[in-house]
Amino acid sequence: IVVDAARPTVIADAANPVARGGVVTIYLEGLGAVNQLIEAGQPAPFDPLARATNAITVNIGGQPAEVLFAGLTPGFAGLYQINAMVPATIAAGNAVRVIVTAGGLSSVPATIAVR
């Protein structure tokens, strides 16, 4: 699920496109180890944040996106999130491809709407 971080309950779809240069939050599973021990089934802490130790990259619209955070979602068990900046120079559209790479493995492409 990819949401517009400026409106965290809004999915970045055609009815609610994210702005170029804006930040999206991507919720997902499977980013791997984090920089602290979290017992299975326990929620991730708010402070300090549990950051992914694998190299995480995000590609939006064919361009690298700046990853601001990648790790466990605070307050949730087993849910990861990535906060990434949408490149300001990508083309707007209703089906802009998003690909996450973690530890050298790429995700299946998702799409978001960008204005």
All heavy atoms as an XYZ file, in Angstrom:
802
protein
N       0.861     -1.170      0.000
C       0.000      0.000      0.000
C       0.901      1.223      0.000
O       1.803      1.325      0.828
C      -0.918      0.034      1.232
C      -1.858     -1.167      1.236
C      -1.695      1.330      1.288
C      -2.669     -1.284      2.497
N       0.655      2.147     -0.892
C       1.424      3.382     -0.945
C       0.470      4.542     -0.658
O      -0.559      4.683     -1.307
C       2.089      3.574     -2.326
C       2.935      4.829     -2.332
C       2.935      2.359     -2.695
N       0.818      5.356      0.330
C      -0.021      6.489      0.700
C       0.777      7.780      0.594
O       2.000      7.778      0.649
C      -0.588      6.336      2.131
C      -1.474      5.122      2.242
C       0.503      6.294      3.172
N       0.058      8.863      0.438
C       0.656     10.194      0.429
C       0.947     10.562      1.879
O       0.030     10.652      2.695
C      -0.342     11.166     -0.205
C       0.185     12.591     -0.320
O       1.176     12.934      0.352
O      -0.407     13.345     -1.101
N       2.209     10.744      2.224
C       2.588     11.006      3.612
C       1.983     12.306      4.141
O       1.796     12.449      5.339
C       4.099     11.021      3.771
N       1.669     13.245      3.251
C       1.038     14.495      3.689
C      -0.408     14.250      4.119
O      -0.972     15.015      4.880
C       1.083     15.534      2.570
N      -0.996     13.167      3.598
C      -2.361     12.766      3.948
C      -2.315     11.265      4.245
O      -2.694     10.449      3.415
C      -3.312     13.051      2.785
C      -3.316     14.512      2.361
C      -4.060     14.743      1.074
N      -3.308     14.122     -0.028
C      -3.819     13.893     -1.229
N      -5.058     14.192     -1.498
N      -3.082     13.349     -2.176
N      -1.817     10.864      5.431
C      -1.444      9.478      5.678
C      -2.551      8.438      5.591
O      -2.263      7.257      5.581
C      -0.830      9.514      7.074
C      -1.213     10.801      7.664
C      -1.530     11.731      6.552
N      -3.792      8.840      5.505
C      -4.854      7.843      5.344
C      -5.338      7.777      3.906
O      -6.328      7.122      3.623
C      -6.040      8.157      6.272
O      -6.544      9.457      5.946
C      -5.637      8.106      7.728
N      -4.655      8.438      2.988
C      -5.096      8.518      1.602
C      -4.153      7.718      0.703
O      -2.953      7.984      0.653
C      -5.151      9.987      1.129
C      -5.561     10.083     -0.330
C      -6.124     10.785      2.000
N      -4.706      6.737      0.003
C      -3.923      5.957     -0.955
C      -3.645      6.832     -2.168
O      -4.515      7.550     -2.652
C      -4.678      4.677     -1.345
C      -4.782      3.773     -0.112
C      -3.981      3.960     -2.488
C      -5.560      2.512     -0.319
N      -2.429      6.776     -2.677
C      -2.007      7.606     -3.817
C      -2.527      6.991     -5.114
O      -1.796      6.381     -5.873
C      -0.491      7.739     -3.841
N      -3.838      7.171     -5.332
C      -4.475      6.647     -6.549
C      -4.920      7.811     -7.430
O      -4.644      8.971     -7.131
C      -5.637      5.716     -6.202
C      -6.730      6.391     -5.379
O      -6.731      7.642     -5.250
O      -7.603      5.677     -4.868
N      -5.613      7.491     -8.531
C      -6.013      8.528     -9.489
C      -6.872      9.621     -8.856
O      -6.800     10.781     -9.259
C      -6.741      7.894    -10.668
N      -7.665      9.271     -7.855
C      -8.501     10.264     -7.180
C      -7.708     11.118     -6.191
O      -8.158     12.195     -5.805
C      -9.662      9.575     -6.456
N      -6.537     10.625     -5.800
C      -5.713     11.306     -4.792
C      -4.236     11.216     -5.157
O      -3.456     10.595     -4.445
C      -5.924     10.651     -3.424
C      -7.353     10.707     -2.978
O      -7.850     11.760     -2.641
N      -8.018      9.565     -2.983
N      -3.824     11.836     -6.255
C      -2.420     11.715     -6.663
C      -1.485     12.427     -5.690
O      -1.850     13.421     -5.067
C      -2.392     12.384     -8.038
C      -3.546     13.326     -8.021
C      -4.598     12.693     -7.159
N      -0.290     11.896     -5.573
C       0.742     12.521     -4.749
C       1.484     13.535     -5.620
O       1.605     13.355     -6.833
C       1.698     11.459     -4.163
C       2.484     10.753     -5.229
C       2.617     12.066     -3.130
N       1.968     14.585     -5.013
C       2.693     15.622     -5.751
C       4.120     15.180     -6.030
O       4.752     14.512     -5.198
C       2.706     16.918     -4.947
N       4.637     15.564     -7.199
C       6.061     15.383     -7.464
C       6.820     16.165     -6.404
O       6.456     17.287     -6.065
C       6.420     15.865     -8.864
C       5.897     14.908     -9.943
C       6.155     15.449    -11.296
N       5.081     16.419    -11.560
C       4.863     16.986    -12.714
N       5.644     16.736    -13.734
N       3.873     17.837    -12.865
N       7.844     15.556     -5.843
C       8.580     16.175     -4.751
C       7.980     15.891     -3.386
O       8.567     16.227     -2.364
N       6.789     15.251     -3.364
C       6.152     14.873     -2.104
C       6.737     13.581     -1.558
O       7.586     12.946     -2.175
N       6.265     13.205     -0.398
C       6.742     11.993      0.256
C       5.621     10.973      0.292
O       4.477     11.305      0.599
C       7.241     12.303      1.686
C       7.639     11.032      2.425
C       8.418     13.275      1.636
N       5.965      9.727     -0.031
C       5.017      8.618      0.082
C       5.494      7.674      1.173
O       6.685      7.574      1.458
C       4.849      7.835     -1.241
C       4.134      8.677     -2.280
C       6.168      7.311     -1.757
N       4.540      7.004      1.802
C       4.834      5.942      2.750
C       4.371      4.647      2.119
O       3.226      4.531      1.684
C       4.115      6.174      4.091
O       4.546      7.428      4.622
C       4.434      5.070      5.082
N       5.280      3.688      2.040
C       5.004      2.394      1.438
C       4.974      1.379      2.570
O       5.956      1.236      3.309
C       6.112      2.018      0.422
C       6.252      3.112     -0.642
C       5.842      0.651     -0.191
C       7.526      3.011     -1.468
N       3.848      0.688      2.735
C       3.732     -0.359      3.750
C       3.925     -1.703      3.075
O       3.340     -1.965      2.021
C       2.367     -0.290      4.437
C       2.193      0.961      5.256
C       1.476      2.045      4.771
C       2.768      1.070      6.520
C       1.335      3.206      5.521
C       2.630      2.226      7.267
C       1.904      3.280      6.765
O       1.772      4.430      7.506
N       4.756     -2.560      3.678
C       5.091     -3.828      3.056
C       5.623     -4.798      4.093
O       5.759     -4.464      5.270
C       6.111     -3.614      1.947
C       7.496     -3.082      2.341
C       8.457     -3.306      1.181
C       7.479     -1.623      2.693
N       5.930     -5.995      3.632
C       6.543     -7.030      4.456
C       7.878     -7.421      3.833
O       8.125     -7.151      2.661
C       5.651     -8.268      4.509
C       4.304     -8.044      5.133
C       3.440     -9.285      5.081
O       3.622    -10.129      4.178
O       2.580     -9.414      5.961
N       8.735     -8.056      4.615
C       9.895     -8.723      4.071
C      11.144     -7.911      3.837
O      11.954     -8.279      2.994
N      11.359     -6.836      4.575
C      12.598     -6.078      4.389
C      13.773     -6.698      5.129
O      14.902     -6.273      4.953
C      12.430     -4.620      4.831
C      11.512     -3.747      3.997
C      11.554     -2.308      4.504
C      11.865     -3.800      2.530
N      13.511     -7.683      5.962
C      14.601     -8.378      6.638
C      14.935     -7.812      8.002
O      14.114     -7.185      8.662
N      16.186     -8.028      8.407
C      16.642     -7.674      9.751
C      16.588     -6.169      9.998
O      16.681     -5.362      9.070
C      18.074     -8.175      9.951
N      16.434     -5.838     11.271
C      16.477     -4.441     11.697
C      17.612     -4.276     12.701
O      18.194     -5.247     13.177
C      15.126     -3.968     12.295
C      14.046     -3.949     11.232
C      14.709     -4.822     13.485
N      17.910     -3.036     13.053
C      19.088     -2.723     13.860
C      18.908     -2.920     15.362
O      19.738     -2.481     16.145
C      19.556     -1.299     13.580
C      18.540     -0.255     13.987
O      17.399     -0.561     14.331
N      18.929      1.003     13.936
N      17.832     -3.571     15.761
C      17.629     -3.881     17.175
C      16.799     -5.145     17.307
O      16.117     -5.541     16.358
C      16.984     -2.717     17.913
C      15.657     -2.269     17.320
C      15.161     -1.010     17.969
O      14.693     -1.060     19.098
N      15.244      0.110     17.271
N      16.868     -5.778     18.458
C      16.143     -7.016     18.695
C      14.690     -6.698     19.050
O      14.432     -5.948     19.996
C      16.797     -7.813     19.827
C      16.123     -9.127     20.189
C      16.144    -10.082     18.991
C      16.797     -9.759     21.384
N      13.774     -7.228     18.249
C      12.346     -7.097     18.522
C      11.814     -8.521     18.649
O      11.966     -9.324     17.725
C      11.596     -6.388     17.362
C      12.282     -5.096     16.948
C      10.126     -6.195     17.708
C      12.158     -3.956     17.897
N      11.200     -8.862     19.759
C      10.667    -10.202     19.930
C       9.486    -10.412     18.993
O       8.688     -9.501     18.758
C      10.242    -10.407     21.381
C      11.427    -10.379     22.323
C      11.222    -11.232     23.538
O      10.403    -12.164     23.497
O      11.901    -10.957     24.527
N       9.391    -11.621     18.444
C       8.307    -11.965     17.516
C       6.958    -11.638     18.143
O       6.707    -11.942     19.311
C       8.379    -13.443     17.147
N       6.096    -10.996     17.362
C       4.760    -10.643     17.814
C       4.669     -9.359     18.604
O       3.573     -8.904     18.930
N       5.812     -8.744     18.916
C       5.810     -7.497     19.678
C       5.795     -6.303     18.730
O       6.401     -6.345     17.665
C       7.040     -7.419     20.586
C       7.033     -8.448     21.682
C       5.810     -8.313     22.571
O       5.528     -7.252     23.116
N       5.063     -9.404     22.712
N       5.117     -5.229     19.107
C       5.111     -4.043     18.243
C       6.482     -3.380     18.194
O       7.240     -3.418     19.165
C       4.073     -3.128     18.891
C       3.970     -3.584     20.308
C       4.313     -5.043     20.314
N       6.776     -2.781     17.069
C       8.033     -2.050     16.905
C       7.995     -0.781     17.748
O       6.941     -0.154     17.900
C       8.239     -1.698     15.435
N       9.133     -0.382     18.280
C       9.174      0.811     19.133
C       9.084      2.111     18.325
O       9.407      2.150     17.141
C      10.542      0.700     19.813
C      11.382     -0.049     18.834
C      10.450     -1.021     18.164
N       8.661      3.160     19.009
C       8.631      4.501     18.428
C       9.993      5.186     18.577
O      10.361      6.011     17.766
C       7.552      5.361     19.091
C       6.156      4.997     18.670
C       5.456      3.991     19.312
C       5.554      5.647     17.610
C       4.172      3.654     18.910
C       4.267      5.315     17.206
C       3.578      4.311     17.860
N      10.707      4.850     19.659
C      11.980      5.495     19.916
C      12.884      4.539     20.672
O      12.521      4.146     21.790
C      11.756      6.777     20.729
C      13.010      7.602     20.886
O      13.903      7.509     20.026
O      13.101      8.335     21.896
N      13.984      4.121     20.098
C      14.431      4.477     18.746
C      13.706      3.649     17.696
O      13.210      2.551     17.980
C      15.922      4.132     18.767
C      16.007      2.980     19.728
C      14.957      3.261     20.783
N      13.648      4.167     16.485
C      13.029      3.445     15.380
C      13.848      2.210     15.041
O      15.076      2.216     15.140
C      12.932      4.353     14.152
C      12.000      5.549     14.270
C      12.152      6.452     13.058
C      10.555      5.095     14.436
N      13.165      1.142     14.624
C      13.827     -0.097     14.210
C      14.079     -0.002     12.705
O      13.173     -0.192     11.892
C      12.956     -1.302     14.548
N      15.298      0.311     12.327
C      15.672      0.545     10.928
C      16.157     -0.736     10.259
O      16.850     -1.547     10.888
C      16.752      1.611     10.844
C      16.277      2.958     11.356
C      17.375      4.021     11.310
N      16.898      5.278     11.834
C      16.197      6.172     11.125
N      15.923      5.938      9.860
N      15.791      7.295     11.683
N      15.809     -0.890      8.983
C      16.255     -2.043      8.201
C      17.771     -1.993      8.051
O      18.350     -0.919      7.868
C      15.590     -2.031      6.832
N      18.405     -3.163      8.131
C      19.852     -3.209      7.960
C      20.248     -3.545      6.520
O      21.388     -3.297      6.133
C      20.496     -4.229      8.921
O      19.928     -5.517      8.702
C      20.291     -3.806     10.368
N      19.332     -4.123      5.741
C      19.604     -4.360      4.317
C      19.614     -3.040      3.561
O      18.964     -2.076      3.972
C      18.519     -5.248      3.693
C      18.694     -6.702      4.053
O      19.803     -7.198      4.131
N      17.587     -7.389      4.268
N      20.321     -3.015      2.446
C      20.269     -1.847      1.561
C      18.877     -1.802      0.931
O      18.431     -2.779      0.326
C      21.340     -1.958      0.491
N      18.183     -0.693      1.090
C      16.828     -0.516      0.566
C      16.854      0.613     -0.450
O      17.331      1.714     -0.147
C      15.824     -0.149      1.687
C      15.903     -1.129      2.864
C      14.417     -0.025      1.127
C      15.518     -2.538      2.559
N      16.338      0.356     -1.650
C      16.189      1.403     -2.650
C      14.758      1.411     -3.155
O      14.056      0.399     -3.113
C      17.153      1.223     -3.841
O      16.853      0.000     -4.497
C      18.606      1.226     -3.385
N      14.333      2.567     -3.633
C      13.007      2.729     -4.222
C      13.184      3.431     -5.556
O      13.917      4.417     -5.663
C      12.067      3.553     -3.309
C      10.722      3.784     -3.970
C      11.904      2.872     -1.950
N      12.525      2.909     -6.566
C      12.532      3.502     -7.898
C      11.097      3.910     -8.203
O      10.193      3.079     -8.125
C      13.045      2.469     -8.913
C      13.160      3.046    -10.295
O      12.162      3.359    -10.921
N      14.386      3.148    -10.775
N      10.891      5.175     -8.510
C       9.549      5.687     -8.828
C       9.605      6.322    -10.204
O      10.415      7.213    -10.451
C       9.059      6.714     -7.784
C       9.013      6.085     -6.383
C       7.672      7.246     -8.167
C       8.642      7.050     -5.269
N       8.779      5.834    -11.097
C       8.739      6.391    -12.444
C      10.049      6.267    -13.181
O      10.397      7.122    -13.991
N      10.813      5.219    -12.897
C      12.078      5.004    -13.577
C      13.251      5.781    -13.002
O      14.344      5.755    -13.562
N      13.026      6.464    -11.887
C      14.087      7.255    -11.265
C      14.276      6.840     -9.810
O      13.312      6.471     -9.136
C      13.750      8.744    -11.323
C      13.662      9.296    -12.721
C      13.381     10.786    -12.710
O      13.753     11.494    -11.786
N      12.728     11.268    -13.746
N      15.511      6.931     -9.308
C      15.716      6.621     -7.898
C      15.033      7.656     -7.017
O      15.075      8.850     -7.306
C      17.230      6.658     -7.721
C      17.759      7.382     -8.906
C      16.742      7.287     -9.998
N      14.394      7.171     -5.958
C      13.746      8.044     -4.981
C      14.602      8.076     -3.723
O      15.204      7.063     -3.350
C      12.350      7.515     -4.652
N      14.664      9.215     -3.082
C      15.398      9.322     -1.829
C      14.618      8.593     -0.736
O      13.446      8.893     -0.489
C      15.591     10.784     -1.433
C      16.345     10.956     -0.142
C      16.492     12.403      0.293
O      16.088     13.309     -0.458
O      17.015     12.613      1.403
N      15.260      7.614     -0.092
C      14.640      6.874      1.007
C      14.942      7.624      2.294
O      16.102      7.786      2.684
C      15.163      5.423      1.071
C      14.622      4.709      2.304
C      14.783      4.674     -0.205
N      13.888      8.091      2.952
C      14.030      8.850      4.189
C      14.036      7.938      5.410
O      14.657      8.244      6.422
C      12.910      9.881      4.303
C      12.784     10.831      3.108
C      11.517     11.668      3.222
C      14.011     11.702      2.989
N      13.311      6.821      5.315
C      13.250      5.826      6.392
C      12.850      4.500      5.788
O      11.991      4.441      4.906
C      12.235      6.219      7.476
C      11.988      5.125      8.476
C      12.926      4.853      9.459
C      10.837      4.354      8.432
C      12.718      3.823     10.383
C      10.625      3.334      9.347
C      11.555      3.073     10.330
N      13.449      3.429      6.291
C      13.066      2.066      5.939
C      13.241      1.214      7.187
O      14.339      1.150      7.748
C      13.916      1.526      4.792
N      12.151      0.622      7.658
C      12.223     -0.210      8.854
C      10.840     -0.617      9.300
O       9.864     -0.511      8.552
N      10.761     -1.098     10.528
C       9.475     -1.532     11.077
C       8.592     -0.331     11.396
O       9.069      0.709     11.864
C       9.696     -2.368     12.334
C      10.290     -3.757     12.097
C      10.711     -4.390     13.425
C       9.298     -4.643     11.362
N       7.300     -0.493     11.148
C       6.323      0.562     11.435
C       6.099      0.629     12.941
O       5.689     -0.362     13.558
C       4.987      0.269     10.726
O       5.234      0.141      9.329
C       3.980      1.367     10.972
N       6.377      1.770     13.571
C       6.199      1.880     15.020
C       4.769      1.539     15.446
O       3.794      1.962     14.822
C       6.505      3.354     15.302
C       7.376      3.781     14.167
C       6.882      3.003     12.985
N       4.674      0.729     16.513
C       3.372      0.361     17.054
C       2.746     -0.866     16.409
O       1.691     -1.316     16.843
N       3.386     -1.436     15.377
C       2.849     -2.611     14.681
C       3.848     -3.755     14.758
O       5.051     -3.541     14.808
C       2.557     -2.286     13.209
C       1.390     -1.375     13.028
C       1.557      0.002     13.107
C       0.120     -1.878     12.772
C       0.485      0.857     12.945
C      -0.951     -1.025     12.619
C      -0.778      0.342     12.702
N       3.340     -4.969     14.724
C       4.190     -6.162     14.732
C       4.346     -6.685     13.311
O       3.357     -6.988     12.637
C       3.577     -7.244     15.617
N       5.585     -6.748     12.833
C       5.881     -7.367     11.543
C       5.561     -6.545     10.314
O       5.672     -7.042      9.201
N       5.151     -5.303     10.470
C       4.823     -4.445      9.330
C       5.969     -3.456      9.117
O       6.372     -2.751     10.041
C       3.524     -3.678      9.582
C       3.067     -2.730      8.478
C       2.723     -3.504      7.204
C       1.867     -1.906      8.941
N       6.476     -3.438      7.902
C       7.548     -2.509      7.553
C       6.968     -1.304      6.830
O       5.887     -1.371      6.241
C       8.559     -3.172      6.611
C       9.367     -4.266      7.240
C       8.895     -5.571      7.279
C      10.625     -4.009      7.773
C       9.648     -6.587      7.835
C      11.390     -5.021      8.333
C      10.891     -6.313      8.364
O      11.635     -7.320      8.908
N       7.728     -0.227      6.830
C       7.360      0.936      6.034
C       8.609      1.573      5.458
O       9.690      1.476      6.026
C       6.558      1.955      6.828
C       7.368      2.858      7.737
C       6.494      3.878      8.438
O       5.565      3.520      9.150
N       6.803      5.151      8.257
N       8.407      2.184      4.314
C       9.453      2.990      3.685
C       8.851      4.362      3.446
O       7.753      4.471      2.898
C       9.897      2.381      2.343
C      10.492      0.990      2.542
C      10.899      3.310      1.642
C      10.736      0.244      1.252
N       9.549      5.404      3.857
C       9.175      6.770      3.516
C      10.144      7.210      2.428
O      11.362      7.171      2.647
C       9.268      7.694      4.719
C       8.342      7.273      5.844
O       7.390      6.540      5.646
N       8.638      7.734      7.039
N       9.610      7.592      1.277
C      10.464      7.959      0.146
C       9.938      9.211     -0.528
O       8.727      9.439     -0.589
C      10.521      6.813     -0.868
N      10.868     10.011     -1.041
C      10.509     11.242     -1.741
C      10.286     10.942     -3.217
O      11.135     10.326     -3.865
C      11.598     12.293     -1.572
C      11.212     13.647     -2.130
S      12.368     14.937     -1.635
C      12.133     14.951      0.124
N       9.149     11.369     -3.733
C       8.836     11.205     -5.149
C       9.735     12.162     -5.940
O       9.746     13.363     -5.652
C       7.348     11.507     -5.429
C       7.038     11.411     -6.912
C       6.450     10.584     -4.616
N      10.507     11.644     -6.904
C      11.378     12.540     -7.673
C      10.581     13.677     -8.322
O       9.509     13.451     -8.903
C      11.989     11.619     -8.731
C      11.928     10.253     -8.116
C      10.653     10.246     -7.324
N      11.094     14.880     -8.212
C      10.397     16.057     -8.740
C      10.371     16.098    -10.257
O       9.549     16.806    -10.839
C      11.056     17.328     -8.199
N      11.233     15.321    -10.909
C      11.363     15.407    -12.366
C      10.646     14.287    -13.122
O      10.746     14.231    -14.340
C      12.851     15.389    -12.762
O      13.455     14.210    -12.224
C      13.564     16.618    -12.226
N       9.905     13.430    -12.422
C       9.219     12.348    -13.146
C       7.966     12.878    -13.828
O       7.425     13.920    -13.451
C       8.861     11.157    -12.229
C       7.817     11.543    -11.180
C      10.092     10.564    -11.600
C       7.266     10.359    -10.418
N       7.508     12.138    -14.820
C       6.281     12.503    -15.523
C       5.075     12.176    -14.648
O       5.047     11.144    -13.967
C       6.191     11.739    -16.842
N       4.086     13.060    -14.657
C       2.843     12.807    -13.933
C       2.076     11.699    -14.639
O       2.268     11.448    -15.828
C       2.012     14.086    -13.884
N       1.215     11.016    -13.899
C       0.397      9.970    -14.485
C      -0.376      9.221    -13.417
O      -0.106      9.363    -12.224
N      -1.335      8.424    -13.865
C      -2.171      7.657    -12.945
C      -1.618      6.271    -12.647
O      -2.173      5.565    -11.807
C      -3.599      7.533    -13.482
C      -4.342      8.839    -13.396
O      -4.056      9.670    -12.534
N      -5.288      9.045    -14.281
N      -0.561      5.850    -13.345
C       0.007      4.518    -13.133
C       1.532      4.580    -13.200
O       2.166      3.939    -14.031
C      -0.550      3.537    -14.151
N       2.118      5.362    -12.303
C       3.570      5.510    -12.235
C       4.122      4.322    -11.441
O       3.675      4.045    -10.326
C       3.949      6.850    -11.576
C       5.445      6.974    -11.413
C       3.382      8.010    -12.384
N       5.091      3.621    -12.027
C       5.621      2.394    -11.412
C       6.502      2.690    -10.206
O       7.309      3.616    -10.217
C       6.421      1.597    -12.433
C       5.556      0.936    -13.458
C       6.356      0.312    -14.587
N       7.396     -0.593    -14.145
C       7.433     -1.891    -14.421
N       6.494     -2.429    -15.155
N       8.419     -2.637    -13.990
N       6.329      1.836     -9.186
C       7.137      1.882     -7.971
C       7.739      0.500     -7.767
O       7.015     -0.494     -7.751
C       6.288      2.253     -6.735
C       7.129      2.234     -5.463
C       5.610      3.597     -6.920
N       9.056      0.442     -7.622
C       9.745     -0.824     -7.367
C      10.657     -0.633     -6.160
O      11.437      0.320     -6.105
C      10.561     -1.278     -8.584
C       9.638     -1.507     -9.785
C      11.355     -2.549     -8.260
C      10.358     -1.802    -11.078
N      10.536     -1.540     -5.205
C      11.379     -1.531     -4.011
C      12.409     -2.644     -4.156
O      12.071     -3.757     -4.575
C      10.528     -1.771     -2.746
C      11.410     -1.954     -1.516
C       9.540     -0.633     -2.536
N      13.645     -2.352     -3.810
C      14.692     -3.367     -3.790
C      15.244     -3.442     -2.373
O      15.578     -2.414     -1.775
C      15.822     -3.033     -4.782
O      15.251     -2.916     -6.090
C      16.889     -4.105     -4.795
N      15.293     -4.666     -1.838
C      15.809     -4.893     -0.490
C      16.782     -6.058     -0.544
O      16.424     -7.145     -1.004
C      14.667     -5.192      0.474
N      17.996     -5.831     -0.104
C      18.983     -6.887     -0.089
C      19.236     -7.482     -1.466
O      19.497     -8.667     -1.600
N      19.106     -6.660     -2.507
C      19.360     -7.111     -3.871
C      18.185     -7.762     -4.568
O      18.281     -8.117     -5.736
N      17.056     -7.923     -3.885
C      15.857     -8.518     -4.494
C      14.816     -7.444     -4.735
O      14.495     -6.659     -3.843
C      15.285     -9.604     -3.580
C      16.224    -10.772     -3.265
C      15.597    -11.683     -2.228
C      16.567    -11.535     -4.535
N      14.251     -7.422     -5.957
C      13.269     -6.394     -6.321
C      11.847     -6.896     -6.154
O      11.554     -8.071     -6.389
C      13.484     -5.962     -7.776
O      14.722     -5.325     -7.905
N      10.972     -5.984     -5.795
C       9.555     -6.280     -5.642
C       8.873     -6.368     -6.999
O       9.410     -5.922     -8.014
C       8.873     -5.185     -4.826
O       8.819     -3.973     -5.574
N       7.675     -6.896     -6.975
C       6.798     -6.786     -8.134
C       6.418     -5.308     -8.225
O       6.174     -4.671     -7.197
C       5.536     -7.661     -7.905
C       4.514     -7.447     -8.996
C       5.920     -9.116     -7.777
N       6.361     -4.740     -9.420
C       6.009     -3.317     -9.519
C       4.586     -3.033     -9.003
O       3.673     -3.813     -9.226
C       6.087     -3.016    -11.010
C       6.949     -4.097    -11.574
C       6.695     -5.300    -10.715
N       4.461     -1.923     -8.317
C       3.163     -1.363     -7.930
C       3.027     -0.061     -8.697
O       3.978      0.402     -9.332
C       3.121     -1.129     -6.431
N       1.855      0.552     -8.653
C       1.689      1.848     -9.301
C       1.043      2.836     -8.346
O       0.298      2.466     -7.450
C       0.824      1.757    -10.587
O      -0.480      1.277    -10.256
C       1.466      0.856    -11.616
N       1.385      4.107     -8.570
C       0.769      5.213     -7.845
C       0.398      6.290     -8.853
O       0.919      6.309     -9.977
C       1.686      5.805     -6.760
C       2.982      6.371     -7.369
C       1.983      4.793     -5.679
C       3.866      7.141     -6.385
N      -0.476      7.179     -8.439
C      -0.806      8.339     -9.263
C       0.027      9.524     -8.778
O       0.177      9.741     -7.571
C      -2.295      8.663     -9.159
N       0.591     10.247     -9.727
C       1.440     11.399     -9.413
C       0.951     12.592    -10.205
O       0.650     12.478    -11.398
C       2.926     11.096     -9.780
C       3.804     12.318     -9.541
C       3.438      9.890     -9.001
N       0.865     13.762     -9.564
C       0.471     14.995    -10.265
C       1.634     15.928    -10.386
O       2.608     15.861     -9.694
C      -0.704     15.681     -9.576
C      -0.389     16.250     -8.208
C      -1.589     17.022     -7.645
N      -1.239     17.763     -6.497
C      -1.137     17.295     -5.262
N      -1.353     16.037     -5.023
N      -0.818     18.085     -4.262
